[in-house]
Amino acid sequence: MGLAARQIGIGRAAAIVGPATPGAEPIVLLNLRITTDSDDIDEQFEGCLSFFDVRGLVPRPLTITVETTTLEGTGVTPLYERGLARLIHHEIDHLDGLLYLTRMRTGVNSIPVEEYRRTNTTTSHAWAYEQ
């Protein structure tokens, strides 16, 4: 799960992402921008606080490199892969004024969260990445 400052009315280039790994520290990203992304694309369902009751299939790169600043003011350029790349890319989109609906392929519609939950239990649409 993540949250971009713009989503809560704060005009700053800041986002926080909570990795799904138990015990992992939240990732704080300041003054961030994607510097590279992979040509390898993955399409998974995404949700958003802006559209909490629907989910949509969104293609995103499997790997991104992000230029950002730590809380201590140091510039870093971490590489993120798979689910973490997806989450961070989603939050950066918010900072750029984009919603995941704009990333969906033409002709693909979002679905109600109830339908997503049923679909997710019977197909491979859960965020499952091979190691």
C-alpha positions in Angstrom: 0.0 0.0 0.0 1.2 3.5 -0.7 0.2 7.1 -0.4 1.4 10.1 -2.3 1.3 13.6 -0.7 -0.9 14.9 -3.5 -3.6 12.4 -2.6 -4.1 14.1 0.8 -3.8 17.6 -0.5 -0.1 18.2 0.2 1.7 19.9 -2.6 5.0 18.1 -2.2 6.9 15.4 -4.2 6.7 12.8 -1.5 5.3 9.3 -1.2 5.4 6.5 1.3 5.1 2.8 0.4 4.6 0.0 2.8 6.1 -3.2 1.5 4.1 -6.4 1.9 7.1 -8.1 3.6 6.3 -8.6 7.3 8.4 -6.4 9.5 9.7 -4.3 6.5 10.1 -0.6 7.1 8.0 1.8 5.0 9.8 3.3 2.1 9.9 7.1 2.2 10.5 8.8 -1.2 11.2 12.5 -1.5 11.7 14.6 -4.6 11.4 11.4 -6.6 11.5 10.6 -10.3 11.9 7.4 -12.3 15.2 7.5 -14.2 14.9 4.1 -16.0 12.3 1.4 -16.4 12.5 -2.0 -18.0 11.0 -3.1 -21.3 9.6 -6.1 -19.5 6.0 -5.3 -18.7 3.6 -7.1 -16.3 -0.1 -6.6 -16.2 -1.8 -6.9 -12.8 -4.9 -5.6 -11.0 -4.5 -2.4 -9.1 -6.7 -0.5 -6.7 -6.4 3.0 -5.4 -7.7 5.1 -2.6 -9.1 7.5 -5.3 -11.3 4.7 -6.7 -11.5 2.3 -3.7 -14.5 0.3 -5.0 -13.0 -0.8 -8.4 -9.9 -2.6 -9.7 -8.2 -2.4 -13.0 -5.6 -4.3 -15.0 -2.6 -2.0 -15.3 0.6 -2.8 -17.4 3.7 -1.6 -15.6 7.5 -2.2 -16.0 8.9 -5.1 -13.9 11.9 -3.0 -12.9 12.3 0.8 -12.2 15.2 2.9 -11.0 14.2 5.9 -8.9 16.2 9.0 -8.1 15.1 10.2 -4.7 16.2 11.8 -1.5 16.4 10.2 2.0 14.9 11.8 5.1 18.5 12.7 6.0 18.9 14.7 2.7 21.1 12.2 0.8 20.4 11.5 -2.8 20.0 7.8 -3.7 19.1 5.8 -6.8 17.5 2.5 -5.7 16.3 -0.2 -8.1 12.9 -1.6 -7.4 11.5 -4.8 -8.9 8.2 -6.6 -9.4 5.5 -5.6 -6.8 7.5 -2.9 -5.2 8.2 -1.4 -8.6 4.5 -1.4 -9.3 3.6 0.2 -6.0 6.2 3.0 -6.4 5.3 3.6 -10.0 1.7 3.9 -9.0 2.6 6.6 -6.3 4.8 8.5 -8.7 1.9 8.6 -11.1 -0.1 10.4 -8.4 2.6 12.9 -8.0 2.5 13.5 -11.8 -1.3 13.9 -11.7 -2.1 10.5 -13.2 -4.4 7.8 -12.0 -4.1 4.1 -12.8 -7.1 4.3 -15.1 -5.1 6.3 -17.6 -2.5 3.5 -17.7 -5.0 0.7 -18.5 -5.1 -0.6 -22.1 -7.7 0.8 -24.4 -10.9 -1.2 -24.2 -10.1 -2.7 -20.8 -12.5 -1.6 -18.2 -12.2 -1.5 -14.4 -14.3 -4.0 -12.4 -16.0 -3.8 -9.1 -13.9 -4.9 -6.1 -16.4 -7.7 -5.4 -15.8 -9.1 -8.8 -12.1 -8.7 -8.5 -12.1 -10.7 -5.2 -14.0 -13.5 -6.9 -11.7 -13.4 -9.9 -8.6 -13.2 -7.8 -9.3 -16.5 -6.0 -9.8 -18.5 -9.2 -7.1 -17.1 -11.5 -3.5 -16.0 -11.5 -4.4 -12.3 -11.1 -3.0 -12.0 -7.6 0.3 -10.1 -7.5 2.4 -13.2 -7.7 6.0 -12.7 -9.0 8.5 -15.5 -9.5 11.7 -15.2 -7.6 
